[in-house]
Every structure is written in C-alpha cells, then in structure tokens.
Amino acid sequence: MRSLINSLELGHGIAWHRIEAMVLRYWYLLLSSWPRLLELVYWPALQIITWGFLQSYIAQNAGFFARAGGTLIGAVILWDILFRGQLGFSISFLEEMWARNLGNLMMSPLKPIEFLASLMIMSLIRLAIGIVPMTLLAMIFFDFNLLGFGLPLIAFFCNLIFTSWALGIFVSGLVLRNGLGAESIVWTLMFGVMPLACVYYPVSVLPHWLQLVAWTLPPTYVFEGMRALLMEHQFRVDLMLWSLGLNAVLFAAAFISFLVMLNSARRHGSLIQTGE
C-alpha cells in the first residue's frame, strides 16, 4: 500500500495518454451537443443582462422602493408560477425519458394529446405543492397577500400557466427529438425568457429594439399588468387580452412542433434510444 501511495505521489504509474483520452471523450461529447455549448455562455450572459437592467431601473428611479408597493414580491411569486408550471410539466416528461418508457407509451393506444394533457395536470399538482407554502410565507413575513389581487389574479395565473405549458410542450419535443443531450434546455429556457419578460422592471427600461421583442412574449403583459395593479391600482384588461391572444398562437405552435418532432423521432428511431 505504501509503495502504491509513493508511486502516485511521484506521478509514477499514471498514464497521461489515458487522461488525454478521457478529456477528448468529454470534449467530443461537449461538441456533439449544442445545448451544452450554449449553456456555457448562457448563464453568465443571462445574469448580467437581468440584474443589469434591474440596476438601471433602480438607479433611474430614486423613489422606486417607496412606490413599489410589493411589486418585487408579487413579481417573485408570479415568476415562480411561470417557472414551476413549465418545470412541473417538463419533469414529468423527463421521468419517462429517464425510465426509458417513452417508446412503450408511444406504442400504446395513448394519444399524444392525452399524454400532454396528463403532463398539464401534473404541472398544476406540482405547482400547487410549491406555490401554496410560498404564498403563506409571503403573508407571514412580508404582509403580502397574493389573494389581494382579487379577480385579476385569475387572469394573471391563466396567462402564465398557458405560457408555461406551451414552453413545456416545445422543450419536451426538443428532448424527444435530440435525446437527453438536450435536457439542459428544460432547466435553462425559462431563465432566458426572464429578462425579456421584464419580471422585475418595466418594459421601458429596455432599449427600444428589445422592447419590440419583449412585447411579443405573453408574460410581459402579465408583469406589466401586475405593476399597474399594485402601483396605479388599475387592472389593464387590454394587457390580459393581448397576453391571451399571444398565448393561443404560442400554444398552437408548440403543439404542432411537438407533433412534428414526435414523428421525426419515430422515423429516426430515437424513441427507443433516448440517451445522449
């Protein structure tokens, strides 16, 4: 044993060509998966963009916190509805991928629409388990009552959950077609939406060309509506209708793309080979 330890300490017995071979293996694995490459740049860029815009807004509005009236806490809770809704949908889908059971399901009488409907229901169940304690903690520690939104809360919730399902359907299709090598998209896509959806700051903070992009996203209207309700005590029905219309288009596009990628996966045999 002592001789083995001395050998390792001196570097004897270590085959550097084997280390090089393993490094090459992981390097080729990285290059073979564009989601992995994207993820390396994704998080640093996302952090600086999101908090940079928030910093700009706070710097330009000295009385922000005095006028906020709970908008930050409200934004956190609504964001969690959006994020957890998509994550709850996608995790239930990934569990079938991890269990290598997806091929069996697709060969059964189960229809794709039935499969997606079950994932939507599980999304609501998972969301309820997470959001109820969060809402109670906001009431206890910060005196923020989400139910104080009243009827507008229904419009906020419905639009956010529709968006989360649409994105969940789309990323599930990507994983279905590209295998578990694209799994990271499930965890990262929604965070890419965050800075453009203007969760913590108004759309006016963004450069003009980015404002045009932001207004194409349904959640943007929800968060703008939430701020209007809390800061101006005004429920913007027009914003909710725009969000609903965009959600309808997004949901239809996501469903069609899922069917296309499902058929592609069937043709290429990737329903059975669900690895990376």
Salt bridges, closest charged atoms under 4 A:
ASP80 OD1 - ARG84 NE 3.36
GLU95 OE2 - ARG126 NH2 3.15
GLU224 OE2 - ARG227 NH2 2.78
ASP238 OD2 - ARG236 NH2 2.85
GLU276 OE1 - ARG36 NH2 2.46
